[in-house]
């Protein structure tokens, strides 16, 4: 459990420090080119995958409340997995998922009441006139990897002849932690989720 907690704290610190720095030092939409294939690009969204929006204020509230319940379930999954002496791959993956989910929950729950959004200026932390309300904050994203830009060939299905960017998603450290966790679960699937007979052999 100590290792799991250490992973969670480390991911949360990197996630929140990077978000607060970007929010208070970048204008919305500002971009810094680190390499041709890696850029820091500041955007915000309501917290759904790929920046999707649905249901207005009601949808945002539902999403935030759902996440609060989900983080409780993930925490219980982590606790029971540690108690059952599960494989390290599973413990690390759940810890990353928990940290990633919690990192974005912090944005959704609190950022609306601690940041402002001035026009053509950087935001202020603990602003006197914040931009939103509790549970209605926006999630900060900044990691952008446009590895290839070009026009797809005409024969390409659906998008042939259109401009295309790979990879065009903009995300944050919390999102990256969840993605890494999913990759770990896929790569170490058999070790993370051993069959009953394998568990019996280990305990015998």
N, C-alpha and C positions, 0 to 999 in steps of 0.2 A: 504493500500500500504506500510506503514511503516513496518508492520510485514512481508510482503512478501520480502521487501528489506533486512530486518534483516536476514531472513532465507537464502536468496541468498548469502549474504556476509559471513555468518557463514560457510555455506557449502563450498564456494570457498576458504576461508582461511584454513579450515581443509584439503581440497583436495590438494591445492597447497603446503602448508607447508609439508604435508606428502610426496608428490611426490619429492619435492626438497630435503628433508632429505634423502629419499631412494636413489635418484639419486647420491647424493654427499657423501653418506656413505656406500653404498653397491656395491659390484662387481656384474656385470650382472650374473643372475642366483643364486646369494647367497641367502641362506635361513636361517631364524632364527625360531626355534620351540618355540612358546609361550605355546601352549598346543598340545597334540597329534592331536587334531581336528582343530587347528588354527595355521597357520604359516605365517610369512612375507617372501615372495618370490619375488625377483625383476626380472621382465621381462618388455619388451617393445613390442608394436605392432603398426601397422599403424592406429589403431583406430576403426576397425570394430568389431562387436560382436564376442566373442570367439576367438579373435586374427586372424580372417580370413584375407586373402590377395587376392587382385584382381587387374588386370590391370596395375601393376607396377607403375611408376611415374604418368602416366595419371590417373590411378584409384585413387591414393592417392590425387592428385590435385582435382579431381572431388568430392571426399568424403569431403575434407576440405571446398571447395566452397559451396557444398550442405549444410553442417552444418552451415555455416555462414548465408545462407538464412533461414535455419530452425530456428535458434536462433531468428531471427527477427520475424518470425511467432509466435513463442512461447511467445516472449515478448509482441506482440500485443494481443495474447490470454489472457495473464495475465492482461494486462491493461484493456481490455474490461470486463473481469470477475470481476475485482475490481469495475469498474464503474457500473456494473449491480448488485452490492452487492450480488455476488454469495456466496454460502455456504463456510464456512472456509475450509472444506475438499478439495474443488476444488482449492481454492487459495493456500493452502499449497502444494497440489500435483503439481500444475503448477510451483510454486516457486522452488520446488525440481527438477523438470524436467529442468527448465531453468538453475538452478545452475549446475546441472550435465552435461548438454550439453555444457555450457560455460566452465566448468572446463576442459573437454577434448578438446575443441576447442583451449584453451590456449596452451595446449601441442602441438597440431597439427600445429598451426600457428607459435609459437615462440620458442619452445624447440630446433628446429634444428639450430637456430642462436644464442642461449645463452649457450648451453652445448656442451662440446666435449665428445668423447667416446674413451678414451685411452684404449689400450690393457692391461688387467689384472690390471687396476687401477680404482679408483672411478672417476666419472666425476667432472668437474670443472664448477661452475656457472659463466656466463659471460666470457667464455673461449676465448682466442685469436684466436684459430682455431676451430670453432664449427663444428659439425659433418654433418650439412645439410644446408638447405636454408629455407627462409621464406615460410610458408605453407606446408613444408615437414617434420615437426617434428614428432617424435614418441610418442605415449601415454604411460605413465608410469603406470604399474600395480604392486600390491604388496600383496593384501589380498587373502589368500588361505585357504580354509576350507575343507581339505580332511577328511570328517567325517567317511568314511568307505573305507577300501581297502581290496580287496580279489579277489577270483576267482568265477565267476558266475557259477551256476550249469549248467550241460550239457543241461538240458531241456529248459533253458532260450532262448527265440527267438533271433536269429541273433548273439548274443554275448555269447552264452553258452560256458562254458569252458575257457573263456578268462579273463585275469586280468581286474579288473574294480575298479575305484575310484569314490566315491560319497562324495563330490561334487568336480569336478576337475577343475572348472573355476578359473582363477586368475583375480581379478578385482581391482578397486580403489574406493575411496570415492565418486567420481562423478557417477560412475556406480551404486553404492549402493543407492545414492540419487534417481536416476531414478527408480530403482527397488522398493524402498519404495513408491515412488509416484504412481507407477502402482498398488501396493497393496492397497494403500489408495483409489484409484479410483474404484477398484473392491469391496472392503469392503463397502465403502460409496457411491456406485453407485447411489442409488435412491436419496440421499441427494445432491450429486454433480451435478447430471443431472435430476432435477425434471421435471415431465411432465407439459405441459402447464396449465392444470386445477389446479395443485398444486400451480403453480406460481400465478395464478389468485386468488386463495383462500388466499394466503399469502398477496398479495398486497391489496386485498379487506379488 
